[in-house]
Amino acid sequence: MDFHIKDARPIWQQLSAQLKLRIVTGFYAPGSRFPAVRELAAEAGVNPNTMQRALTQLESDGLLITNRTVGRSVTTDVGALSALRSELAGEETAEYLEAMGRLGYGRRECAELILEGEKI
C-alpha cells in the first residue's frame, strides 16, 4: 500500500491519517508489531522525523503502544479500533454528502443512488 502526499495539510498529518486507515482496515492487525520509523519513512519517501511525528500522534490517539524492548505494536483495544472506524466512516460520509450537495443532490437522492448501486 503506497503513501499519497497530496493536499495542503502538513505531511505528518497526512501520514498519520493514512496509517490510521491501514490500522482500521486490518493491514496492520491488532496486537501486531508495527514497522520501524525508518522503514515507514523510506516507504513513504519522507524524513524519519516527519514519520516519527505521525507515529507519536497515533500513540497519543491510543492506536499504537510502545514497548522499549520490542518496539511499537498496534493496540488490541477493539473499542478504540471500532470508534476509529466509525469516526472515519462519518468523515467519509460527510465528504460524500457535501460533494453530492454541490451537484444538487439531497440526502434522500443520495440514499436512492446508493441503493441503486447495490443492485448492480
C-alpha positions as CSV (number, residue, x, y, z in Angstrom):
1,M,0.0,0.0,0.0
2,D,1.5,3.3,-1.1
3,F,1.5,6.5,0.7
4,H,0.0,9.5,-1.1
5,I,1.0,13.0,-0.1
6,K,-1.3,15.3,-2.0
7,D,-3.0,18.1,-0.1
8,A,-2.2,21.2,1.9
9,R,-2.2,19.6,5.3
10,P,1.2,19.0,6.9
11,I,2.8,15.8,5.7
12,W,2.9,14.2,9.1
13,Q,-0.9,14.7,9.4
14,Q,-1.4,13.0,6.0
15,L,0.8,10.1,7.0
16,S,-1.0,9.8,10.3
17,A,-4.4,9.6,8.5
18,Q,-3.1,7.0,6.1
19,L,-1.7,4.9,8.8
20,K,-4.9,5.1,10.8
21,L,-6.7,3.8,7.7
22,R,-4.2,0.9,7.5
23,I,-4.8,0.1,11.1
24,V,-8.6,0.2,10.9
25,T,-8.7,-1.9,7.8
26,G,-6.6,-4.6,9.3
27,F,-3.5,-4.0,7.1
28,Y,-1.7,-3.9,10.5
29,A,-3.6,-6.3,12.6
30,P,-4.5,-5.6,16.3
31,G,-1.6,-6.6,18.5
32,S,0.8,-7.0,15.6
33,R,4.3,-5.5,15.6
34,F,4.4,-2.1,13.8
35,P,7.1,-1.3,11.3
36,A,10.1,0.8,12.4
37,V,10.1,4.5,11.8
38,R,13.0,4.3,9.3
39,E,11.2,1.6,7.3
40,L,8.0,3.5,7.1
41,A,9.8,6.8,6.3
42,A,11.7,5.0,3.4
43,E,8.4,3.6,2.1
44,A,6.8,7.0,2.2
45,G,9.8,8.9,0.9
46,V,9.9,11.3,3.9
47,N,12.3,12.3,6.6
48,P,12.3,9.9,9.6
49,N,11.5,12.8,11.9
50,T,8.3,13.5,9.9
51,M,7.3,9.9,10.2
52,Q,8.1,9.9,13.9
53,R,5.7,12.8,14.4
54,A,3.0,10.9,12.7
55,L,3.6,7.8,14.9
56,T,3.7,10.0,18.0
57,Q,0.2,11.2,17.1
58,L,-1.0,7.6,16.7
59,E,0.4,6.8,20.1
60,S,-1.4,9.8,21.5
61,D,-4.6,8.5,19.9
62,G,-4.1,5.2,21.6
63,L,-3.7,3.2,18.4
64,L,0.0,2.3,18.9
65,I,1.6,1.0,22.0
66,T,5.4,1.4,22.6
67,N,7.4,-1.2,24.4
68,R,11.0,-0.1,24.6
69,T,12.4,-3.6,24.2
70,V,10.2,-4.8,21.3
71,G,9.2,-1.6,19.5
72,R,5.7,-0.5,18.6
73,S,2.6,-2.6,18.2
74,V,-1.0,-2.0,17.2
75,T,-3.4,-1.7,20.1
76,T,-5.6,-4.7,20.9
77,D,-8.3,-2.3,22.2
78,V,-11.2,-3.4,20.0
79,G,-13.3,-0.5,21.3
80,A,-10.8,2.1,20.2
81,L,-10.5,0.5,16.8
82,S,-14.3,0.3,16.4
83,A,-14.6,4.0,17.4
84,L,-11.9,5.0,14.9
85,R,-13.7,3.0,12.2
86,S,-17.0,4.8,13.0
87,E,-15.2,8.2,13.0
88,L,-13.6,7.6,9.6
89,A,-16.9,6.4,8.2
90,G,-18.6,9.6,9.4
91,E,-15.9,11.8,7.8
92,E,-16.2,9.9,4.5
93,T,-20.0,10.2,4.6
94,A,-19.9,13.9,5.3
95,E,-17.4,14.4,2.4
96,Y,-19.7,12.4,0.1
97,L,-22.8,14.3,1.1
98,E,-21.0,17.6,0.7
99,A,-19.8,16.7,-2.8
100,M,-23.2,15.5,-3.8
101,G,-24.8,18.6,-2.4
102,R,-22.6,20.7,-4.8
103,L,-24.1,18.6,-7.6
104,G,-27.6,19.5,-6.4
105,Y,-28.4,16.1,-4.7
106,G,-30.2,16.0,-1.4
107,R,-29.7,13.3,1.2
108,R,-32.7,11.3,0.1
109,E,-31.5,11.3,-3.5
110,C,-28.0,10.2,-2.3
111,A,-29.6,7.3,-0.4
112,E,-31.5,6.3,-3.5
113,L,-28.3,6.4,-5.6
114,I,-26.6,4.2,-3.0
115,L,-29.4,1.7,-3.0
116,E,-29.4,1.6,-6.8
117,G,-25.7,0.9,-6.8
118,E,-26.3,-2.1,-4.6
119,K,-28.5,-3.6,-7.3
120,I,-25.6,-3.6,-9.8
